[in-house]
Amino acid sequence: MVVSMPPELDAFIHQAVAAGMFESEEAVIVAGLRLLQEREHALEELREELRPALDALDRGEGKPLDFEEIKIRGRRRLAAEGR
């Protein structure tokens, strides 16, 4: 596989190898792709966690937030914690 890199990424890759962080340019690219893969996996997990709530909203089961009540509860909690 041949990949063209923008100059700033090419420089970053070479600097990472020169600094001893990685043993080769390929290792830098593999590490970056693994991070991207982990991020995508984490985002998919988050989407799955949010799906029931979003489905409930789509069914009209949501309720508006009462920001004044949220503030009151937060102030009470802070007062109870001595802040």
C-alpha positions as CSV (number, residue, x, y, z in Angstrom):
1,M,0.0,0.0,0.0
2,V,1.3,3.4,-0.9
3,V,0.0,6.4,1.0
4,S,0.6,10.1,0.4
5,M,1.0,12.2,3.5
6,P,0.6,15.9,3.9
7,P,4.0,17.5,4.8
8,E,3.1,18.2,8.4
9,L,2.1,14.6,9.1
10,D,5.1,13.3,7.3
11,A,7.3,15.5,9.5
12,F,5.4,14.3,12.6
13,I,6.0,10.7,11.7
14,H,9.7,11.2,11.1
15,Q,10.0,13.2,14.4
16,A,8.3,10.4,16.3
17,V,10.7,7.8,14.9
18,A,13.8,10.1,15.4
19,A,12.7,10.7,19.0
20,G,12.7,6.9,19.6
21,M,9.0,6.8,20.3
22,F,8.5,4.3,17.4
23,E,10.9,2.0,15.6
24,S,9.6,2.8,12.1
25,E,7.3,5.0,10.1
26,E,5.0,2.0,9.7
27,A,4.7,1.6,13.5
28,V,3.6,5.2,13.8
29,I,0.9,4.7,11.2
30,V,-0.3,1.4,12.8
31,A,-0.5,3.1,16.2
32,G,-2.5,6.0,14.7
33,L,-4.9,3.6,13.0
34,R,-5.3,1.6,16.2
35,L,-6.2,4.8,18.0
36,L,-8.7,5.7,15.3
37,Q,-10.2,2.2,15.6
38,E,-10.5,2.5,19.4
39,R,-12.2,5.9,19.0
40,E,-14.7,4.5,16.5
41,H,-15.4,1.6,18.8
42,A,-16.0,3.9,21.8
43,L,-18.3,6.1,19.7
44,E,-20.3,3.1,18.7
45,E,-20.6,2.0,22.3
46,L,-21.8,5.5,23.2
47,R,-24.4,5.4,20.4
48,E,-25.7,2.1,21.6
49,E,-26.0,3.5,25.2
50,L,-27.9,6.5,23.9
51,R,-30.1,4.6,21.5
52,P,-32.9,3.7,24.1
53,A,-33.1,7.3,25.2
54,L,-33.2,8.6,21.6
55,D,-35.9,6.0,20.7
56,A,-37.9,7.1,23.7
57,L,-37.7,10.7,22.5
58,D,-38.8,9.7,19.1
59,R,-41.9,8.0,20.6
60,G,-42.7,11.3,22.4
61,E,-41.8,10.0,25.8
62,G,-39.4,12.8,26.7
63,K,-40.1,15.4,29.2
64,P,-38.8,19.0,29.3
65,L,-36.1,19.9,31.8
66,D,-36.9,22.2,34.6
67,F,-33.7,24.2,34.8
68,E,-34.8,26.1,37.9
69,E,-35.4,22.8,39.8
70,I,-32.0,21.5,38.6
71,K,-30.4,24.6,40.0
72,I,-32.2,24.3,43.3
73,R,-31.2,20.6,43.7
74,G,-27.6,21.5,42.8
75,R,-27.4,24.3,45.3
76,R,-28.9,22.0,48.0
77,R,-26.3,19.3,47.2
78,L,-23.4,21.8,47.3
79,A,-24.7,23.2,50.6
80,A,-24.9,19.6,52.0
81,E,-21.3,19.0,51.0
82,G,-20.3,22.3,52.7
83,R,-19.3,24.2,49.6
